[in-house]
Amino acid sequence: MSYDHELILITPAGFVEDDIGNQIPVGPVELSLLCRLESVGRSEFYNASSQGMKPEKVFIIHAYEYDGQQLVKFEGKQYRVTRTFQTGTEEIELTCERVVADA
């Protein structure tokens, strides 16, 4: 199966240390990569719903590209990673729910 969708992994803002130990703030870092999109399974959807979660998308990416990011952007919408699952030595599934702005 082909990776024919673009996904952006978002690393939150933080700090890096310069050569003399000063903490320098850095903004969020976005990494664009290709992914495969799959449906959330029926049983997974209902099990998650009973826990108060609303999984909407499952993205399959290369495992070496993922570094624990908890936010992703897909087609202009932001999602939170609620579960990861290593499907083999080369791929990982990211089950995600939509991030909705606070009202």
Buried (B, 14 or more C-beta within 10 A) or exposed (E): EEBEBEBBBBBEEEEEEEEEEEEEEEEEEEBEBEBBBEEBEEEBBEEBEEEEBEBBBBBBBEBEBBEEBBBBBBEEEBBBBBBBEEEEEEBBBBBBBEEEEEE
